Amino acid sequence: MDFDLEVILCDYSIHKNPFQMNMSKGTDSYIFRFQAEGSSQVVLESGAYQLYPGDLLLLRPGDLYDLRINMGSNGSGTSADYYVFCNGTWLDRWWGQVKRPQLSRVSDEGRLRELWHQLVLEKRRLDGGSTELKVTLLQALCYLIDRAVSEVSEPSSISAYHALRIKHYLESYATSSIELEQIAKHVGLSMSRVMGVFKQEYGMSILQYVHKLRLSLAMDLMKSSPMTLEQIAEASGFGSYTYFNRIFRNFYEVSPGTYRKGLYD
């Protein structure tokens, strides 16, 4: 384990009053900041920007950083963000691998929040937390940031961006009951628009993609677990063996039982 990696500060910050952090002479560490709620303003060497939920800021040592949170003339509103200040040679190597934008709008914010939250909880421990666990979580966060940034740079239109957010939602809840109304609420689109942008971008319906996700999990379970087919149907999100069997046959033209038997013959 490479312990030449230090988590200096890490937390979830809620601002209900005006706030400013000015590092006009440059930062002393790497700073990653994710706008979770509300808005804020940041001044970088490239200009001034307004940040909204989903905006991810990545700074390296020496970068200009002036963060300002204004609550409006009446003082109402809340701004919240995840942040981490960190240093180390591992980060130097990671940062040098590819060119990273200082500011990105990421679509896979749920997974970032979850992992960042775990790092925050470990750092908050009275004993400072496990160094090995903090290093592991920070490294995982860096790799997840890379994926989120690379995926959001690929969409060529706002429709493609929405389709990517829908895809991430389906992957997160594939084994649960998925309602079109909840997807629409998550991405801020009408239900008909949700179906249209996803089909346009990926060439299949939302239901077809969910079936593929569930079948992939079911096949892994058939290969590596002693679970019954009824249990696998439930665990992979199909609910019942009858439904699982019908969808499996539609995709592979063989029953789950026959497929599983063939794995061991």
C-alpha positions as CSV (number, residue, x, y, z in Angstrom):
1,M,0.0,0.0,0.0
2,D,1.3,3.4,-1.0
3,F,1.0,5.6,2.1
4,D,2.7,8.6,0.4
5,L,-0.8,10.0,0.1
6,E,-2.3,12.4,2.7
7,V,-5.9,13.4,3.2
8,I,-5.5,16.8,4.7
9,L,-9.1,17.9,4.9
10,C,-12.3,16.2,3.8
11,D,-15.9,16.9,4.7
12,Y,-19.4,17.8,3.6
13,S,-19.9,21.5,4.1
14,I,-23.3,23.2,4.3
15,H,-23.3,27.0,4.0
16,K,-26.3,29.1,5.2
17,N,-24.3,32.3,5.4
18,P,-22.0,34.1,3.0
19,F,-18.5,32.4,2.7
20,Q,-15.3,33.1,0.9
21,M,-12.0,31.2,0.5
22,N,-9.4,33.1,-1.4
23,M,-6.1,31.5,-2.5
24,S,-4.9,34.1,-4.9
25,K,-1.3,33.0,-4.5
26,G,-2.2,29.4,-5.5
27,T,-3.3,26.3,-3.6
28,D,-0.9,24.3,-1.4
29,S,-2.5,21.0,-2.2
30,Y,-4.8,19.2,-4.6
31,I,-8.4,20.3,-4.1
32,F,-11.4,18.4,-5.3
33,R,-14.8,20.0,-4.8
34,F,-18.3,18.8,-5.8
35,Q,-21.2,21.1,-5.7
36,A,-24.0,19.1,-4.1
37,E,-26.7,21.7,-3.5
38,G,-27.4,25.3,-4.2
39,S,-24.8,27.3,-6.0
40,S,-21.5,29.1,-5.6
41,Q,-19.1,31.2,-7.6
42,V,-15.4,30.4,-8.3
43,V,-12.6,32.4,-9.8
44,L,-9.9,30.4,-11.6
45,E,-7.1,31.5,-13.8
46,S,-9.4,30.9,-16.8
47,G,-12.2,33.1,-15.5
48,A,-15.1,33.3,-13.2
49,Y,-17.8,30.6,-13.1
50,Q,-21.1,29.9,-11.4
51,L,-21.3,26.4,-10.0
52,Y,-24.5,24.3,-9.7
53,P,-25.3,20.8,-8.5
54,G,-23.2,18.3,-10.5
55,D,-20.3,20.6,-11.1
56,L,-16.9,19.1,-10.2
57,L,-13.8,21.2,-9.5
58,L,-10.3,19.7,-9.8
59,L,-7.3,21.8,-8.8
60,R,-3.6,21.0,-8.5
61,P,-1.0,22.7,-6.2
62,G,-0.3,26.2,-7.4
63,D,-3.7,26.8,-9.1
64,L,-5.5,30.1,-8.4
65,Y,-8.7,29.5,-6.3
66,D,-11.2,32.0,-5.1
67,L,-14.5,30.5,-3.9
68,R,-17.4,32.7,-3.0
69,I,-20.8,31.7,-1.7
70,N,-23.4,34.4,-1.6
71,M,-26.9,33.7,-0.1
72,G,-28.7,36.5,-2.0
73,S,-29.9,39.9,-0.8
74,N,-32.3,38.4,1.7
75,G,-29.8,35.8,3.0
76,S,-32.0,32.9,2.0
77,G,-30.9,29.6,0.4
78,T,-28.3,26.9,1.2
79,S,-25.1,25.8,-0.6
80,A,-23.6,22.4,0.1
81,D,-20.5,20.7,-1.2
82,Y,-18.1,17.7,-0.8
83,Y,-14.5,18.7,-0.7
84,V,-11.1,17.1,-0.1
85,F,-7.6,18.7,0.2
86,C,-4.9,16.1,-0.4
87,N,-1.2,15.7,-1.3
88,G,1.3,12.9,-2.2
89,T,3.4,11.5,-4.9
90,W,0.7,9.0,-5.9
91,L,-1.5,12.0,-6.7
92,D,1.3,13.6,-8.7
93,R,1.6,10.4,-10.8
94,W,-2.2,10.2,-11.2
95,W,-2.6,13.8,-12.2
96,G,0.2,13.5,-14.8
97,Q,-1.4,10.5,-16.6
98,V,-4.0,12.6,-18.5
99,K,-5.0,16.2,-18.9
100,R,-7.9,17.0,-16.6
101,P,-10.3,20.0,-16.9
102,Q,-10.5,22.2,-13.9
103,L,-14.3,22.3,-14.1
104,S,-16.7,19.5,-15.3
105,R,-20.4,18.8,-15.1
106,V,-20.6,15.1,-14.2
107,S,-23.6,12.9,-14.7
108,D,-22.7,10.0,-12.4
109,E,-23.0,12.1,-9.2
110,G,-24.7,9.4,-7.1
111,R,-21.7,7.2,-7.0
112,L,-19.3,10.1,-6.4
113,R,-21.5,11.2,-3.4
114,E,-21.5,7.7,-1.9
115,L,-17.8,7.2,-2.1
116,W,-17.0,10.7,-1.0
117,H,-19.3,10.2,2.0
118,Q,-17.4,7.1,3.1
119,L,-14.2,9.1,2.9
120,V,-15.7,11.9,5.0
121,L,-17.0,9.5,7.6
122,E,-13.5,7.8,7.9
123,K,-11.8,11.2,8.2
124,R,-14.3,12.4,10.9
125,R,-13.4,9.5,13.3
126,L,-12.0,10.7,16.6
127,D,-8.8,8.8,16.0
128,G,-8.4,10.3,12.5
129,G,-9.5,7.1,10.8
130,S,-7.5,4.3,9.3
131,T,-4.7,5.6,7.0
132,E,-4.9,2.5,4.8
133,L,-8.7,2.9,4.4
134,K,-8.4,6.7,3.7
135,V,-5.7,6.1,1.1
136,T,-7.8,3.3,-0.6
137,L,-11.0,5.5,-0.6
138,L,-9.2,8.5,-2.0
139,Q,-7.6,6.4,-4.8
140,A,-10.9,4.9,-5.6
141,L,-12.4,8.4,-5.6
142,C,-9.8,9.6,-8.1
143,Y,-10.5,6.7,-10.5
144,L,-14.2,7.3,-10.2
145,I,-13.7,11.0,-11.0
146,D,-11.7,10.0,-14.1
147,R,-14.6,7.8,-15.3
148,A,-17.2,10.5,-14.5
149,V,-15.2,13.2,-16.3
150,S,-14.4,11.0,-19.3
151,E,-18.1,9.9,-19.8
152,V,-19.4,13.4,-19.5
153,S,-16.9,14.6,-22.2
154,E,-18.3,12.1,-24.7
155,P,-21.9,13.3,-25.2
156,S,-22.2,15.6,-28.2
157,S,-25.6,17.1,-27.2
158,I,-27.7,17.8,-24.2
159,S,-29.9,14.8,-25.2
160,A,-26.9,12.5,-25.0
161,Y,-26.0,13.9,-21.6
162,H,-29.6,13.2,-20.3
163,A,-29.4,9.7,-21.9
164,L,-26.1,9.1,-20.0
165,R,-27.8,10.1,-16.7
166,I,-30.7,7.7,-17.4
167,K,-28.2,4.9,-18.1
168,H,-26.4,5.5,-14.8
169,Y,-29.7,5.5,-13.0
170,L,-30.7,2.2,-14.5
171,E,-27.4,0.7,-13.6
172,S,-27.7,1.8,-10.0
173,Y,-31.3,0.4,-9.5
174,A,-31.3,-2.5,-12.0
175,T,-32.2,-5.0,-9.3
176,S,-35.0,-2.9,-7.8
177,S,-38.4,-2.0,-9.2
178,I,-37.8,0.8,-11.7
179,E,-40.6,3.2,-12.5
180,L,-40.5,5.5,-15.5
181,E,-41.9,8.3,-13.4
182,Q,-39.0,8.1,-11.0
183,I,-36.5,8.2,-13.8
184,A,-38.2,11.3,-15.3
185,K,-38.1,13.0,-11.9
186,H,-34.4,12.1,-11.4
187,V,-33.3,13.6,-14.8
188,G,-35.9,16.4,-14.9
189,L,-37.6,15.4,-18.1
190,S,-41.0,14.2,-19.1
191,M,-41.6,10.5,-19.3
192,S,-42.0,10.5,-23.1
193,R,-38.8,12.5,-23.4
194,V,-37.0,10.0,-21.2
195,M,-38.0,7.2,-23.4
196,G,-37.1,9.1,-26.6
197,V,-33.6,10.3,-25.7
198,F,-32.5,6.9,-24.4
199,K,-33.7,5.1,-27.5
200,Q,-32.1,7.7,-29.7
201,E,-28.7,7.4,-28.0
202,Y,-28.5,3.7,-27.3
203,G,-30.7,2.1,-29.9
204,M,-32.8,0.2,-27.4
205,S,-35.6,0.8,-25.0
206,I,-35.1,1.4,-21.3
207,L,-36.8,-1.9,-20.6
208,Q,-34.5,-3.8,-23.0
209,Y,-31.4,-2.2,-21.3
210,V,-32.7,-3.2,-17.8
211,H,-33.3,-6.7,-19.1
212,K,-29.7,-6.9,-20.3
213,L,-28.4,-5.6,-16.9
214,R,-30.5,-8.1,-15.0
215,L,-29.6,-11.0,-17.3
216,S,-25.9,-10.2,-17.0
217,L,-26.1,-10.4,-13.2
218,A,-28.2,-13.6,-13.4
219,M,-25.7,-15.3,-15.6
220,D,-22.9,-14.4,-13.2
221,L,-24.9,-15.8,-10.3
222,M,-25.6,-19.0,-12.2
223,K,-21.9,-19.4,-12.8
224,S,-20.5,-18.6,-9.4
225,S,-23.2,-19.1,-6.7
226,P,-25.1,-22.1,-5.3
227,M,-28.4,-20.1,-5.4
228,T,-31.5,-21.7,-6.9
229,L,-32.9,-20.3,-10.1
230,E,-35.8,-18.9,-8.1
231,Q,-33.4,-17.1,-5.8
232,I,-31.4,-15.8,-8.7
233,A,-34.6,-14.5,-10.4
234,E,-35.3,-12.5,-7.2
235,A,-31.8,-11.3,-6.6
236,S,-31.3,-10.1,-10.2
237,G,-34.5,-8.0,-10.2
238,F,-36.9,-10.2,-12.2
239,G,-39.0,-10.9,-9.2
240,S,-40.3,-14.4,-10.3
241,Y,-38.8,-17.4,-12.0
242,T,-41.6,-17.4,-14.6
243,Y,-40.7,-13.8,-15.7
244,F,-37.0,-14.6,-15.6
245,N,-37.4,-17.7,-17.6
246,R,-39.4,-15.9,-20.3
247,I,-36.9,-13.1,-20.7
248,F,-34.0,-15.4,-20.7
249,R,-35.5,-17.6,-23.4
250,N,-36.2,-14.5,-25.5
251,F,-32.6,-13.4,-25.4
252,Y,-30.7,-16.7,-25.5
253,E,-33.3,-19.2,-27.0
254,V,-32.6,-21.6,-24.1
255,S,-34.0,-21.9,-20.6
256,P,-32.0,-20.8,-17.6
257,G,-32.0,-24.4,-16.3
258,T,-30.6,-25.7,-19.6
259,Y,-28.0,-23.0,-19.7
260,R,-26.8,-23.7,-16.1
261,K,-26.7,-27.4,-16.7
262,G,-24.4,-26.8,-19.7
263,L,-21.9,-25.0,-17.5
264,Y,-21.1,-28.1,-15.7
265,D,-21.4,-30.8,-18.4
